[in-house]
Amino acid sequence: MMRFAPLFFLAFASSASALEHFAPGEVLFSLRSGAGKTAVASLLDVWQRRYGLLAVEELFEKLPKGLGKPAQTSGLGQWYRLQLHAKLDPEQVAKELLQWPQVEYAQPNYLRREAAEDSLFAAQWNLVDMGWQNVTSGDLGPVVVAIVDSGIDYTHPDIVGQLWLNRAEDEGVPGVDDDGNGYIDDRIGWDFSDAPGLTGTGDYLERDADPFDQSGHGTHVAGIVAAVAGNGIGIAGIAPAVRLMVLRAGFNLSGSGYLQDDDTAAALVYAADNGAQVVNMSWGDPQPSPVIEAAVRYAAERGLVLVAASGNEGTSDVFYPARSEWTIAVGATAPGGGVLPFSNYGPSLDIAAPGHAIWSLLPGGGYVERSGTSMASAHVAGLAGQLLARQPQWTSAQVRGALATSARDVGPDGWDSFSGAGLAHFAALAVENPASLQIRNPSGGMANIGKISIDLALLGVEQYELSWGLGEIEPRRWNLIEAGAIPKKEMRVSWDTGELVDGAYLLRLRGWDGGGWVEERVELQLVSEGPEAKAARVVRALQGPYWSDAVEWQTDLPAAGTVFLQQGDQMRYQLAAPPARKKQRVELPLDLPAGRYDVWVRAGAAGQAGLRVPVGTVETFANRVDRWAFNLKEVLPDGYLMPALSDFNGDGISEVVQMGYGGGLQYNTGDFYQYRAGASERIFNTLQLFIPWGVQDGDGDGLLELMAVDALRVRLFETPSPVAFPDHLVWEWRDVWGGESADLDEDGRPEFFLRSSTGPFFQVFESVAD
């Protein structure tokens, strides 16, 4: 038996930036309005030849028929997912897809973070701060709150009786879609997580009917919303009379919780189509997502109240989707109402709620404290459920208005950028005619200096004021645009910005409801000629085997852009750049007709005023020279390749070791390939399930060991002889993940640096015996 001694622990700083930001080999795209099935088929045929597509999937194929306006305006029916070879860069492919005029959006399948926690010791002070009332089911109508998260431990004794139940599936035939919604056996919800291209842990490979929580985040959030009150055990939830729809979209990756854009979007659509009235989203990311925005808008247009965490980075960049105009963005407060320093803030923030050391449920029947805007969001979602139970006829705007009107100031009087309207409070249950305000257009982003039309929606207010201020957070002075009595519920106001300079501005709409002011804010970037492209240049770029050209530029503010290719006075081609980026790069198509082109760049969205900047000149040729010629020799099954070659069986031919993907398993057996007679041949298969991580001779006995990794441990399998394959287990260590080997002390025996899966350090081992 090989024995290793731990030498020391090597600490390191964990960083989310070192992890994957999107699913490998996956691109999401949507088509512009009017593109039919013929256009889709034509595009896919071209892309198949260019990229070798592995699969194409319509994201929202299970939408019910006859959706009408909400589906049309949201554009859900035009979203697709492409499955590519893992070697292709999804970001680069998305950029290339945007060059096609039929494509409106294209993006990698981004991963969204669960808002992180910071556990501290406390009791259920949160209920006291919010003026909690235990409103029983006898006082309320049925309200369904969807928890889009990592799932729920639906066996927990404090939540087991609080679940929404799909009666048709519960009383129907197992294995049959009894209610015809496209999901079989969805009794309490659905598991939307599927990320086979990522090295996650637990249940994350395929979508199914079991939304059980494997990280604890969703269970904790669910307990805050609706844990049983008065049952003699555990905690009391904010709204113990609501019912929870369990929509699992999160999974574990490298010790943290993540959600993919397509999974969360599908969960939101499911919630809207299957009776949810409130949705809690305790997750987000600074990066906007068109596909999530489409799903959020779809749910909002169907009347759902959407609540989201503002984020835990302590910056003025409220996370997305909380930043969306359709959601209620929630910040976090400490005992007594002070805003927590990690809580993201800014004009998009709507309200705050307790988020420090909150007691709630732990999978397995236990309880634990967690902190974060995730917890704060759940408080507001629960209170929104209580409001709808009392006032089932209310719109989402009225719910938002009741929450804002009744909130308790924890900072300056009125709305402020750190706590929004203030601390959410159960006084909202006493509101009868809530005020509702919205600046519908512009909803944010950039606007050209000049006359700007502002569309307002006002309900339940007697007077209004519309003002502007300079700055992104809290202007020193508000300048009145228009004020007076409310002539009608919807109105348009003209704002002349001709004398203003470029910069960040806030629009503030305030309404007097007879008892106080409520308000809405929107951040705008005013530009005189649109955003300016700076440091624009043409660079050489390698596209596959061919050299081509790319155009790069930067802007001070996130913006889209367009590359113009001109010959003399004739505009020949326009190439679009992705939206909302400060750094842009557009590669010129390889099939560009031969000729000499003048290159110009304009930053800003299509139709938006912007300064065209000359960049340079490029020349293309009819017959490109293939400097690096490669021929496709064969195609092997997709899988994880061991990064090193080795000759395990000593026959003079190196082996490639691979763990194949698929089959519904988290890990698979290892396949050993050799290249013989012009083709690859599988010559050995392990019986064990693992990721082949590396090869070394750790004990110096001349026999190679294969380092095998899974979510729980690292194992070494040794070859029993110099002419055999590694199938003899000689060492195992649990609670570590991956690692490297090197003989740093030059004693002839390599050290193993294995990352701990339970703490922020490496464990270092060296062989002390064979």
Secondary structure, DSSP 8 states (H G I E B T S, - for coil): --EEEEEEEEE----GGGS-SEEEEEEEEEE-TT--HHHHHHHHHHHHHHH--SEEEETTTT--S---HHHHHHTGGGEEEEE--TTS-HHHHHHHHTTSTTEEEEEEEEEEEE---------SHHHHHTT-----GGG----EEEEEES---TT-TTTTTSB---HHHHSS-TTS-TT-SS-TT-SSEEE----TTS--BSS-SS-BS----SSSHHHHHHHHHH--SSSSSS---S-TTSEEEEEE-EEEETTEEEEEHHHHHHHHHHHHHTT-SEEEE-EEBSS--HHHHHHHHHHHHTT-EEEEE--SS-SS---BTTTSTTSEEEEEE-TTS-B-TTS--STT--EEEE-SSEEEEETTTEEEEE-SHHHHHHHHHHHHHHHHHH-TT--HHHHHHHHHHH-B-SSSSS-BTTTBT-B--GGGGG-SS--EEEEEES-SEEEESSEEEEEEEEES-SEEEEEEEESSS--S--EEEEEEE--SSEEEEEEE-TT--SEEEEEEEEEE-SS-EEEEEEEEEEESSS---EEEEEEEEEETTEEEEEEEEEEEEEEEEEEEEEETTEEEEEEEEEEEEEEEEEE--TT--SEEEEEEEEESSTTS---EEEEEEEEE-SS---SS----------EEE-SS-B-TT-SS--BEEEEE--TT-SS-EEEEEEEETTEEEEEEEEEEE-EEEEEE-TTSSS--EEEEE-SSEEEEEE-SSTTS-S-EEEEEEESEEEEEEE-TT-SSS-EEEEEESSSSEEEEEEEEE-
